[in-house]
């Protein structure tokens, strides 16, 4: 399939995609703050600079984009152009995610991954339910967690 925009325009578009302070991340931050949760954001002292850091709970949250991390959901589709580049890029992101989470585990930190598909698209969860699930995980002692959208056909 041929791209409908020029290579230069596509480059500008891709460069404009944010790596932090994304809309999903900010929505989660605001909702948790309103519930009384206090956190740090993008703490450079921790591996991977987690999106939200809860020092008292020794817990972190990553709000991950499904495309950039190759999540198995309807929001991810491998681009048809420059497939070798994109495969290497996404594989590299996945490997970094595995390494960062292993480092956090060794340091005694708990981590939760919230996937973009839990917040948008046809598989999104009701936002109050999502925030309640995050709060429950924060209050628990579970070492890891993952929240993704409803699997296709499951709701």
Residue pairs with C-beta under 8 A, 6 or more apart in sequence:
1 80
1 81
3 10
3 81
5 13
20 41
20 42
20 49
20 51
22 63
22 65
24 63
24 114
24 116
24 119
24 120
25 51
25 52
25 63
27 119
27 127
28 52
28 61
28 63
28 114
28 119
28 130
28 131
28 134
29 39
29 41
29 52
31 127
31 131
32 39
32 52
32 131
32 134
32 135
33 39
35 131
35 135
37 54
37 135
37 138
38 54
39 52
39 53
39 54
40 52
40 53
40 55
41 51
41 52
41 53
42 49
42 50
42 51
43 49
43 50
43 53
46 53
46 60
46 104
46 107
46 109
47 99
47 100
47 103
47 104
47 107
48 62
48 96
48 97
48 100
48 101
48 103
48 104
50 60
50 61
50 62
50 104
50 111
51 60
51 61
51 62
51 63
52 60
52 61
52 63
53 59
53 60
54 60
54 61
54 138
57 110
57 138
58 108
58 109
58 110
59 109
59 110
59 111
59 112
59 137
59 138
60 104
60 109
60 110
60 111
60 112
61 111
61 112
61 113
61 114
61 134
62 97
62 111
62 112
62 113
62 114
63 114
63 116
64 71
64 97
64 113
64 114
64 115
64 116
65 116
66 73
66 75
66 76
66 115
66 116
66 117
67 75
67 76
67 77
67 116
68 90
68 93
69 90
69 93
69 94
69 97
70 76
70 90
70 91
70 93
70 94
71 115
71 116
71 117
71 148
73 115
73 117
73 121
73 123
73 148
73 149
74 117
74 121
74 122
74 123
74 149
74 152
75 116
75 117
75 120
75 121
78 86
78 87
78 90
79 86
101 111
101 144
104 110
104 111
105 111
105 143
105 144
110 141
110 142
110 143
110 144
110 145
111 143
111 144
111 145
112 134
112 137
112 138
112 144
112 145
112 146
112 147
113 145
113 146
113 147
114 130
114 134
114 147
115 146
115 147
115 148
115 149
117 123
117 124
117 148
117 149
118 124
118 125
118 130
118 147
118 148
118 149
119 125
119 127
119 130
119 149
121 149
122 149
122 152
123 148
123 149
123 150
123 151
123 152
124 149
124 150
125 133
125 147
125 149
125 150
130 147
133 147
134 147
137 145
